[in-house]
Amino acid sequence: MPEVTITIGSRQFEVACQLGEEHYLHTAAKMLDDEAQVLADQAGRMPEARMLLMAGLMLADKTASVEDQVAELQAKLTAREAELANLRDTVVEPERIEVPVVPQSVTDTLAELAARAEALAASVEEKTKA
């Protein structure tokens, strides 16, 4: 198990971590050190335990704020997903139009009438030319 030296609030600490997790430890220590530096700039030198407690509380406050934002965004996302699911479930049935089948006898009668009308029109046309 590797031992890593981290610096928080101008103080060094030896900390053990799992093999391969050194980078994560350095990242977390940097975050804590940044908060400790804010405290040192505002209040000056303070006891180590108090500095670590205050820096930890400041990070916890930021984390809680981010978690609230994530929960709010997750709720919005869930609502949008539900709206989308409702839209998918609301299938609009196309309007059904039924066309009745015209009996063959009617079609034949109409064709016969059309032929007679054409014959009459041709007859009238011949008489007007003469």
C-alpha positions as CSV (number, residue, x, y, z in Angstrom):
1,M,0.0,0.0,0.0
2,P,1.7,3.2,-1.2
3,E,2.2,6.2,1.2
4,V,1.6,9.6,-0.3
5,T,2.6,13.0,1.1
6,I,-0.1,15.6,0.7
7,T,-0.1,19.2,1.7
8,I,-3.2,20.9,3.1
9,G,-3.0,24.4,4.5
10,S,0.8,24.5,4.3
11,R,1.0,21.3,6.5
12,Q,2.2,18.0,5.2
13,F,0.5,14.7,5.9
14,E,1.5,11.1,5.1
15,V,-1.5,9.2,3.9
16,A,-1.7,5.6,2.7
17,C,-3.9,4.6,-0.2
18,Q,-4.7,1.7,-2.5
19,L,-2.2,1.0,-5.3
20,G,-3.2,3.0,-8.4
21,E,-5.4,5.5,-6.5
22,E,-2.6,8.0,-5.8
23,H,-4.0,10.4,-8.5
24,Y,-7.4,10.5,-6.8
25,L,-5.8,11.1,-3.4
26,H,-3.8,14.0,-4.8
27,T,-6.9,15.5,-6.5
28,A,-9.0,15.2,-3.3
29,A,-6.1,16.7,-1.3
30,K,-5.8,19.6,-3.8
31,M,-9.5,20.4,-3.3
32,L,-9.2,20.3,0.5
33,D,-6.0,22.4,0.3
34,D,-7.8,25.0,-1.9
35,E,-10.6,25.4,0.8
36,A,-7.9,25.5,3.6
37,Q,-6.2,28.3,1.7
38,V,-9.4,30.3,1.6
39,L,-9.7,29.8,5.4
40,A,-6.0,30.8,6.0
41,D,-6.5,33.9,3.9
42,Q,-9.6,34.9,5.8
43,A,-8.8,33.9,9.4
44,G,-5.0,33.5,9.5
45,R,-3.4,30.6,11.2
46,M,-5.6,28.2,13.1
47,P,-5.3,24.8,14.8
48,E,-4.9,21.9,12.4
49,A,-8.0,20.1,13.5
50,R,-10.2,23.2,13.1
51,M,-8.7,24.0,9.7
52,L,-9.4,20.5,8.4
53,L,-12.9,20.5,9.9
54,M,-13.8,23.9,8.4
55,A,-12.3,23.0,5.0
56,G,-14.1,19.7,5.0
57,L,-17.4,21.4,5.9
58,M,-16.9,23.9,3.0
59,L,-16.4,21.1,0.6
60,A,-19.4,19.2,2.0
61,D,-21.5,22.4,1.4
62,K,-20.3,22.6,-2.2
63,T,-21.0,18.9,-2.7
64,A,-24.5,19.2,-1.2
65,S,-25.3,22.2,-3.5
66,V,-24.1,20.2,-6.6
67,E,-26.1,17.2,-5.4
68,D,-29.2,19.4,-5.2
69,Q,-28.6,20.7,-8.7
70,V,-28.2,17.1,-10.0
71,A,-31.4,16.0,-8.3
72,E,-33.3,19.0,-9.8
73,L,-31.9,18.2,-13.3
74,Q,-32.7,14.5,-12.8
75,A,-36.3,15.4,-11.9
76,K,-36.6,17.6,-15.0
77,L,-35.1,14.8,-17.2
78,T,-37.5,12.3,-15.7
79,A,-40.4,14.6,-16.5
80,R,-39.2,15.1,-20.1
81,E,-38.7,11.3,-20.5
82,A,-42.3,10.7,-19.2
83,E,-43.6,13.4,-21.7
84,L,-41.8,11.7,-24.5
85,A,-43.1,8.3,-23.5
86,N,-46.6,9.7,-23.4
87,L,-46.2,11.1,-26.9
88,R,-45.0,7.7,-28.1
89,D,-47.9,5.9,-26.4
90,T,-50.4,8.4,-27.9
91,V,-50.7,6.9,-31.3
92,V,-53.0,8.9,-33.5
93,E,-55.0,6.5,-35.6
94,P,-55.4,7.7,-39.1
95,E,-58.8,8.6,-40.2
96,R,-60.4,5.7,-41.9
97,I,-62.3,6.3,-45.1
98,E,-64.3,3.5,-46.6
99,V,-65.0,3.6,-50.3
100,P,-68.0,1.5,-51.2
101,V,-67.5,-0.9,-54.1
102,V,-69.6,0.1,-57.1
103,P,-71.5,-2.8,-58.5
104,Q,-70.5,-3.8,-62.0
105,S,-74.0,-3.2,-63.4
106,V,-73.8,0.5,-62.4
107,T,-70.4,0.8,-64.1
108,D,-71.7,-0.9,-67.2
109,T,-74.7,1.4,-67.3
110,L,-72.5,4.5,-66.9
111,A,-70.3,3.3,-69.7
112,E,-73.3,2.8,-71.9
113,L,-74.6,6.3,-71.1
114,A,-71.2,7.8,-71.8
115,A,-71.1,6.1,-75.2
116,R,-74.6,7.4,-76.1
117,A,-73.6,10.9,-75.0
118,E,-70.5,10.8,-77.2
119,A,-72.6,9.4,-80.1
120,L,-75.1,12.3,-79.7
121,A,-72.3,14.8,-79.5
122,A,-70.7,13.4,-82.7
123,S,-74.1,13.5,-84.4
124,V,-74.7,17.1,-83.5
125,E,-71.2,18.0,-84.6
126,E,-71.8,16.4,-88.0
127,K,-75.1,18.3,-88.5
128,T,-73.5,21.6,-87.6
129,K,-70.7,21.1,-90.2
130,A,-73.1,20.4,-93.0
